[in-house]
Amino acid sequence: MLPIKTILVPIDRSESSQHAFQFAASLAQEHDAQLVVLYVVPLAAVMYGPPPNNYLDHLLQELCLMKPSDPHARVQYQVAEGDPAAAIVRAAKETNCDLIVMGTHGRTGLSRFLMGSVAEQVVRLAPCLVMTVRNQVPTETSAVAASSC
């Protein structure tokens, strides 16, 4: 198994990123790794003018409320601005991370074509391994899938 010393987990306040955070925190505990939690203010939000001076500080304070269940976990919190995929890849390089754990929204069709997939871009450009975490499958679907095997 590859040594995992630093895990980057990008957060976008979605349910899938919450699942990714929990999974990354669990991996960090198992490997005694540092967890780097990153929130990226998307480019569209940055283009509408400069945010108030304390805006990024406020976001960082909110981000710091996300705590892993392990009280001894080593966690670093970061806020970045710009294109999410580029900011995630940049943070991965700067923190010398071994693994990126990120949620996926599961967009398909036109919305994926128009919005693109941040996870897909990160997988292509990341300097390390990338693990994507989907939302949990509803119980009914799980039962049907299990019974058809």
C-alpha positions as CSV (number, residue, x, y, z in Angstrom):
1,M,0.0,0.0,0.0
2,L,1.2,3.5,-0.8
3,P,2.0,5.7,2.2
4,I,-0.6,8.4,2.8
5,K,0.7,11.3,4.8
6,T,-1.5,14.2,3.5
7,I,-5.1,14.0,2.3
8,L,-6.8,17.0,0.5
9,V,-10.5,17.1,0.7
10,P,-12.2,20.0,-1.3
11,I,-15.6,21.1,0.2
12,D,-18.4,22.8,-1.6
13,R,-21.1,22.6,1.0
14,S,-22.9,19.9,-0.9
15,E,-24.1,16.5,0.5
16,S,-21.5,14.7,-1.6
17,S,-18.7,16.8,-0.2
18,Q,-19.9,16.1,3.3
19,H,-19.7,12.4,2.5
20,A,-16.2,12.9,1.1
21,F,-15.1,14.8,4.2
22,Q,-16.3,11.9,6.5
23,F,-14.5,9.4,4.3
24,A,-11.3,11.4,4.1
25,A,-11.3,11.9,7.9
26,S,-11.7,8.2,8.4
27,L,-8.8,7.5,6.0
28,A,-6.7,10.2,7.7
29,Q,-7.3,8.5,11.1
30,E,-6.4,5.0,9.7
31,H,-3.1,6.3,8.1
32,D,-2.3,8.9,10.8
33,A,-2.3,11.4,7.9
34,Q,-2.9,15.2,7.9
35,L,-6.2,16.3,6.5
36,V,-6.3,19.5,4.4
37,V,-9.8,20.8,4.0
38,L,-10.2,23.3,1.1
39,Y,-13.1,25.5,0.1
40,V,-12.8,27.3,-3.2
41,V,-14.8,30.5,-3.9
42,P,-15.8,29.9,-7.6
43,L,-14.6,32.3,-10.3
44,A,-18.1,33.6,-10.9
45,A,-18.4,34.8,-7.3
46,V,-15.0,36.5,-7.6
47,M,-15.9,38.3,-10.9
48,Y,-18.8,40.3,-9.4
49,G,-16.4,42.5,-7.5
50,P,-14.2,42.3,-4.5
51,P,-15.8,40.7,-1.5
52,P,-15.9,42.6,1.8
53,N,-12.5,42.5,3.6
54,N,-13.6,39.9,6.1
55,Y,-15.4,37.6,3.6
56,L,-12.6,35.1,3.3
57,D,-12.0,35.2,7.0
58,H,-15.7,34.4,7.6
59,L,-15.5,31.5,5.1
60,L,-12.5,30.2,6.9
61,Q,-14.2,30.4,10.3
62,E,-17.2,28.5,8.8
63,L,-14.9,25.9,7.3
64,C,-13.1,25.4,10.7
65,L,-16.5,24.2,12.1
66,M,-16.1,21.0,10.2
67,K,-14.4,18.7,12.6
68,P,-13.5,15.0,12.2
69,S,-14.7,12.6,14.8
70,D,-11.2,12.0,16.0
71,P,-10.2,14.8,18.4
72,H,-6.5,14.1,17.7
73,A,-6.8,14.6,14.0
74,R,-4.3,17.0,12.4
75,V,-6.4,19.3,10.2
76,Q,-5.4,22.3,8.1
77,Y,-8.1,24.6,6.7
78,Q,-7.7,26.7,3.5
79,V,-9.9,29.0,1.4
80,A,-8.9,29.8,-2.2
81,E,-10.5,31.9,-5.0
82,G,-10.8,31.1,-8.6
83,D,-11.6,28.1,-10.9
84,P,-12.3,25.2,-8.5
85,A,-10.4,22.5,-10.5
86,A,-7.3,24.7,-10.9
87,A,-7.4,25.7,-7.2
88,I,-7.7,22.1,-6.1
89,V,-4.8,21.0,-8.2
90,R,-2.7,24.0,-7.1
91,A,-3.5,23.2,-3.4
92,A,-2.6,19.5,-4.0
93,K,0.8,20.6,-5.3
94,E,1.4,23.2,-2.6
95,T,0.5,20.8,0.3
96,N,2.4,17.9,-1.4
97,C,-0.7,15.7,-0.8
98,D,-0.7,12.0,-1.5
99,L,-4.5,11.7,-2.1
100,I,-7.4,13.9,-3.0
101,V,-10.8,12.7,-1.8
102,M,-13.7,14.6,-3.3
103,G,-17.4,14.3,-3.7
104,T,-19.1,14.1,-7.1
105,H,-22.5,15.7,-8.0
106,G,-23.3,13.0,-10.5
107,R,-24.3,15.5,-13.2
108,T,-25.1,13.9,-16.6
109,G,-26.3,15.1,-20.0
110,L,-26.6,18.8,-20.7
111,S,-25.9,20.1,-17.2
112,R,-22.5,18.2,-17.3
113,F,-21.8,19.5,-20.7
114,L,-22.5,23.1,-19.7
115,M,-21.0,23.0,-16.2
116,G,-18.3,20.5,-16.7
117,S,-17.1,18.2,-14.1
118,V,-14.7,19.6,-11.5
119,A,-13.9,16.0,-10.4
120,E,-13.1,14.9,-13.9
121,Q,-10.8,17.9,-14.4
122,V,-9.0,17.2,-11.1
123,V,-8.6,13.5,-12.0
124,R,-6.9,14.5,-15.3
125,L,-4.6,17.2,-13.8
126,A,-3.9,16.1,-10.2
127,P,-0.3,15.3,-9.2
128,C,-1.5,12.5,-7.0
129,L,-4.2,9.8,-6.6
130,V,-7.8,11.1,-6.7
131,M,-10.7,9.2,-5.0
132,T,-14.2,10.3,-5.8
133,V,-17.1,9.7,-3.4
134,R,-20.7,9.7,-4.5
135,N,-23.8,10.3,-2.3
136,Q,-25.0,7.2,-0.6
137,V,-27.3,5.1,-2.6
138,P,-30.9,5.0,-1.3
139,T,-31.8,1.8,0.6
140,E,-34.4,0.7,-1.9
141,T,-31.9,0.8,-4.8
142,S,-29.3,-1.1,-2.7
143,A,-31.8,-3.9,-1.9
144,V,-32.8,-4.3,-5.5
145,A,-29.2,-4.3,-6.7
146,A,-28.3,-6.9,-4.0
147,S,-31.2,-9.2,-4.8
148,S,-30.3,-9.2,-8.5
149,C,-26.8,-10.6,-8.0
